[in-house]
Amino acid sequence: MDRGRDREPARAVAAARRIASLSAGRADAQDRDDGFPAADILDLARLGLLAAPVPAEEGGDGLGGEPGAADLAEVLRLVGSGSLALGRLYEGHVNALDLVLRYAAPAERRALLADAVSGHLFGVWNTEPPTGGLVLDEDGSLRGRKTFASGAGRVTRALVTARRPGRTEPEMLVVALDPGTRADLSAWRAQGMRASATGTVDLTGLAPLARLGEPDDYHREPHFSGGAWRFAAVQLGGIEAVFEAWRGHLARTGRGADPHQLARLGEGAIALEGARLFVARAAGLVADETLAPERIVAFVGLTRLAVERAGLEVLGLAQRSVGLQGFLSGHPLERLSRDLATYLRQPAPDRALTAAAATILAAGEPADRLWVPGGAG
């Protein structure tokens, strides 16, 4: 066993625990329409978590590389437990670096990984407005915008998808951005996740810093849909935070002896632990890569829905237990509930469920063999 390699992900997990504690103490103050966890991002850099996904030989901890999936899941969960807005931003950073590691040419890979080690915040922006989407013109410059871009005006290395005129396949590009530029956050008036700095970014006139892979590599499976396990891990952290606020309220108010309250808390614990098991299993299957891609995508789709269901169940139980106090500003449950309810709204949940069910229906193996690595390949 390579004990040096074991220590590196462990260092990232320890850093995430520290970040969770620090960010939880700041999250209420950041909960405003122009909010952003700037101090938390600085701590991510200071404690090595921005560099953590970079391979050890290039200055990071190799977080997420085989066999580090369990460590990455733990880091994402912990960061999300402190602040879901911060967790959303960190998951985007991890996603971008995963795509760089997977698709960048050697020279561009080295340069971009060095940027992460030096403290640049990465993000992945692929959503476009109905008109004015991002185009890579023949002269090599960009024209158009991205919407629902988390970290808008704060991300300094954005991985974006763009199309060439007359083409339908998106290309992956990395652009360098100056902080505080090109972002419009005026439409982000959300109930929760207010500090995620989500907005529209106009990239017109910029030249890409790097181009990654071939056209449509961004949608290559199982990594496109299968990567959803990472935001599920962040959501798991948010569910834990709600559960702890709820449990703490019962303890402080002396209401824990009520059998109805105990029953609700027990039901919440079942939902929470079910979500935890799904996330751990999904992370392992994606990292193993010996299961057929459609099976990996199907299991991650089920994980998305299982975590969403657990989150909604815990939210409902917690709010019923705490009552009106949990909806009042200043109560520990109030902001946590808003952030979790908002972040649970991920795109196309019905499609993820029915696609997973179709894969299960078409499979020839019995149910206990559907998700066995090495099978159906």
KASULRA-V127569 format. One record per run of one state. SS is the DSSP state (H for helix, E for strand, C for the rest). FROM is the first residue (numbers start at 0). LEN is the number of residues. Records with the same first field share a line. If there is no record, write none. Layout:
# KASULRA-V127569
SS: FROM-LEN ; FROM-LEN
This chain:
# KASULRA-V127569
C: 0-2 ; 30-5 ; 36-1 ; 46-9 ; 58-10 ; 82-1 ; 103-2 ; 117-4 ; 125-7 ; 133-1 ; 136-4 ; 143-1 ; 149-7 ; 164-6 ; 176-6 ; 184-11 ; 196-2 ; 202-4 ; 207-2 ; 212-4 ; 219-3 ; 226-1 ; 253-5 ; 288-4 ; 327-4 ; 343-5 ; 362-4 ; 369-8
H: 2-28 ; 37-9 ; 55-3 ; 68-14 ; 83-20 ; 105-12 ; 216-3 ; 222-4 ; 227-26 ; 258-30 ; 292-35 ; 331-12 ; 348-14 ; 366-3
E: 35-1 ; 121-4 ; 132-1 ; 134-2 ; 140-3 ; 144-5 ; 156-8 ; 170-6 ; 182-2 ; 195-1 ; 198-4 ; 206-1 ; 209-3
